[in-house]
């Protein structure tokens, strides 16, 4: 088939739990460095520099794990402390980065008393609004990723709650803020792929993979002590995507998962389509049925197609909304990994 291409993908259905910066937490990113008692008024922090390593604005609370709010018990996902952003409140930190480099911010957040919460994340002059209406984990906490290109060596990173609630203290809890360098994706080099994944099989001796970041090994920072993965927000374009080389076109997020807590078909990272079918545009389509046995199996699927233009969009989506069999409050879906786009020119 002249001018054709072969798309190969591993599909896994799973619904079980399974300063200058090095990748990891920003300064006091887990908020375990406490403010002085003289800078506290109840749970509210008083003064712009009350929170070590951060600059605060507005009604910002310092929350201890197990603290009660009415009948609700506030839980912190990691460590003992988190912060809560009230109406129009924000926390800010200056980061020393490499100008022109791409970075991804990962942080954990939870809703409290407001239902329509969202967060404005910015690194001047770039910003993005992350919706929090849908919670994907059963414990009330989700981790989110947002990416940007550093236009300056010193940048101000801000997490801002733009909400306006009747109770000014209502707002999301924030914990575990980290950063990771991202590198521009290139078509997969076979030797580098083997080094990263530890794989070396006969299939690697075929044509080079045209697809960029097809194994999803390049992506946002994943907190090692959390079990719920990292959400890539909806409507993210590939230019500044936390998942280099990929866009999230759906109205809901997708989940970036690791081999330490999930069954990953190849390598150390994969993507779970937790949002069900929202919308998609495709030249050709292939439905891949797979019945999960809950034991981490996978199925490889292939689609042959002929490109009708020099730029072709490849789309993956899950047909249905699915809940975990052991937790009906958590969304889940098929896992995709090890995607290869191979040229069949001349065959």
N, C-alpha and C positions, 0 to 999 in steps of 0.2 A: 504494500500500500504506500504509494509515493507521497511524501510530504506529511506523513502521519506521525502521531506520537502515542506513547503508551503511558498512562497514568496508573501507578501502583500505590496502594495504600493499605496499611494494616489497620483493621477495625477491631476494637475490643469493647464489648458491652460489660460495664461494671457499675454496680450500685452499692458497693460496700466500702467501709471505711478503710478501709484498709489504711571639719578642718580639711586637709586633703584626705580623700576617703578611699579606703579599700572597701570592697563589697561588704555590706553589713549595716549595722545600726548607725544612724547619724548621732551627733552628740546628744547624750541622754535620750536616745530614741525610744527607750522603754520606760522613761519617766520614773525610774527607780531612785534618781537623785532628787530628794524631797526639798520643797521650799522651806525657808526658815519659819518658825512659828510666828515671828513678828510680821511676816508677809502673808499671814493667813487670817481670814475673818470667817470662821466656820469652815466650810469647804471651799469658799471662794478665795482665790489668790489675788493679793492686792499689790499693785506696782508692776510696771512693764517688765522688770527683770526678776520677778519673784520665782519663776520656774527656771532652774539652772539650765544653761546652754540655749534657752529659748527666750524670745520676746513675745509677750502676750498682749492682747488687746480685747477689751470688753469683758463680759462675764465668763470667766474660765475657772472651772472647779478642779480641784485635785481629789480624785476618787480612790478610795481604798477598796480592795476586793472584799466583798461581803457586806459592803455598806448598803443600807436600806434606803429606798425612796418610796415612802408610803408602804404599800404591800409588796413592792418589787425589790428583789435582791439583785444588786449590781455585781456582776461577775467580771473579773479581769482575765483575759485569755492567757497572759504570760506575766509572771512576776506578781507583785502585790499592788501596783498602782497604775492608774490611767488618768487621762484628763477628759473633761467634758466641756464642749463648746456651746455656750448659750447663744441667744439671738445676736447675730452679726459679730460674734466673737471669733478670734483667730489666734493661732500660734505661728511664730515666724522664726526662721533660723537662716543665718548666712552660711553658704556652702562654698568651699574653695575647690573648683573643678577645673577640668581641662577644656579650654575654649574650643568649640567645634565638635566636642565629643557628645555622643548620645548617652542618656542615662534613663533609668527607670526607678521610680519611687514605689515602694511597697509599704502599705500600712494596714493595720487592722482597725475595724470600726464596728460599732454596734448602735442600734437605735435604742432610745430610752422611752420618753413619753410622747414623742411626736411620731406620726405615721408617714408623713411625706418628706422625710429628711433627705437632704442632699448635701454634698460638700463641694466647695470650689477649691481646686488645687491649682497653684500657680507658681511658676518660676519665670519672672519677668523676662520678656514680654509675653510669654505663653501661659495659657490657663485652660482649664477644663472643668466641667461640672459633672460630678459622678453621682448618679441617682442611687438611693438606698431603699427604694420602696420594696424591692424583692430581697428577702433574706434567703440565702441558699444553704446555710448550715443550721443544725437544730439547736446549737447552744447560743444562738443570738449574735454571734460574731462572724464576720467575713473579712478576708484580706483582699485588698484591692491594689491594682498596679496602674501607674500613669507614667508616661514617658515624655521626654523633652530633649531638645538639643541645646546645649550650653552655648549661648551667644557671648557670654562674658566669663572671665575667670572667677570672679566673685559674683554670686547670684543670691537673691533672697527667695527662699522657699517658704510658701505660706499655705497653711490649711485653714480654710475659712468656712464658717457655717452661715450661709446667707438666709437661713430660715427666720421667720417671724412668727412666734407662737405666743399664746396668751400668757403662759408661764415663761418668763425670760430665762429661767434655768433649764428649760427643755432643750435638748440638743443631743447630738451623737457623742458617744464615748470614743476616744482615740487612744490607740496603744501601738507599740512596736513599729516605729517608723524607720525604714531602711532604704538604702540606695544601692544600685548596681550599674556598672558600666555596660553599655550595649555596643556591639560592633556591627557595622554595615554587613548585611548578609550577602553571601556570594553563592553561586551554584556549588553544590556539595563537592568538595575535594575528597576523593576516595581514601587517601592516606589519612587525612585529618579526621574523617568520619570514623575510621577504624580506631584511631587513637582515643577519640572522645567516648565512643560507645563500647569499646572493647570487643567489637564484633569483627569477625574475619571469616566470611563464608564464600561459597562459589558465586553467589549472586552478585557480589561486589566486583567481580571480574568483567561485568558487562559494561554497557555504555555509561558515561558520566551522567549524574543526575542534574538536569537543567534547573530543577526547582531550588529555591533558596530556603534554607532553614526547614527542610522537609522533615527532619527528625525532632524539631522543636527544642533542640538542646540549648539554643540561644533564647533567653527570655528573662523575665523579672526575677528578683530575689525571692526565694521561698524560705520562710521562717522554718528552721529545723525542728522546732518544738511544737508546731501546729499540724493538725491532721486534716485541714479542710481545703488545702490548695490556695491558689491566688486567682481572683477574678480579673479577667481582662474586660474592661467596660465596653458597653455597646457603642456602635457608630464610631469606632476607632479606625482612622486611616493608616495605611502602611508607612507613611512618611515619619510619623512619630509614634509608632506602635510599640507597646511593651513587649510584643511578640514580633521581632524583626522579620520583615518580609511578608507579614500577614495583616489583613484587615478584618475587623469584626463588623459585619454588615447588619447583623440582626438587631432587634430592639432590646434584646437582653444580652447579658454577659456570657462569656465562655470561661471555663475554668482551666487554669494551668496547674498541672499536677506533677508530683515527683515519685520516684520509684520507692522511696523510703516509706511512703504511706499509702500508695496505690499500686495496683497491678499495671505496670507499664510494658507494652509489647516489646519495645526496643530502646536501648540506651537508658537515660536517666530521667527524661522529661517527656510529657505528652500533653494533649489537649482533650478535655472532656466537654462535649456539647450538652450543656445542662438546660438550655433554654427552650428546647423544642423547635418546631418549624415556625419561623417568623416571616421571612421573605428571602427569595433567592432568584438569581438570574443565571441560567446555564445554557450552553450551546447544545450539549448532549447531556443525558442524565443516565445514571445507573443506580438502582435501588439495591442495597446490600442488606438482606435480612440476616439477623444473628440472634440466636436465643442464648442468653447468658445462663450458665450453670452456677455462677457465683464462685468459680474456682480460678478466675483469671485467664481463661483461654482467649484465643484471638482467631480472626479469619482474615486472610488476604484477599483483596478485591482488585480487579484490573479493569480499566476502561480505555479502549482504543478510540481515538478521535482524530479528525483532520482539522488543523487550524485554518480558519477562514480569514484571519488577519494576523498582523505581526504581533499584536497584543491579545492574549486570550486569558480570560478570567476563570479560575478554578474555584468552585464553591463546594463546601461541605455543610450539610445541615441535618439535624435530627428531625424525623417526621413527627414525633409525638412528644408531649410532656410526660415525664416519667418520675415517679417517686421511688426512693430507696425502699426495698422490701423490709428492712429492719428499722426504718425511721420514716414515717409517712409525712413528716414536716420538712424533709430535705429533698430538693430536686437533684436528679442525676440524669445521666445519659450515656451514649456511646463514646468511647475513647478512640481518638484517631492518632496515628503515629506512623513514622517511617514512610513518608510520602515521597515517591520518586516519579519524576517526569523524564521519560527517556525518548530520544528521537529515534524514529523508525525509518528515516529517510533512505530511500533506495530499496526498501523491502517490499 
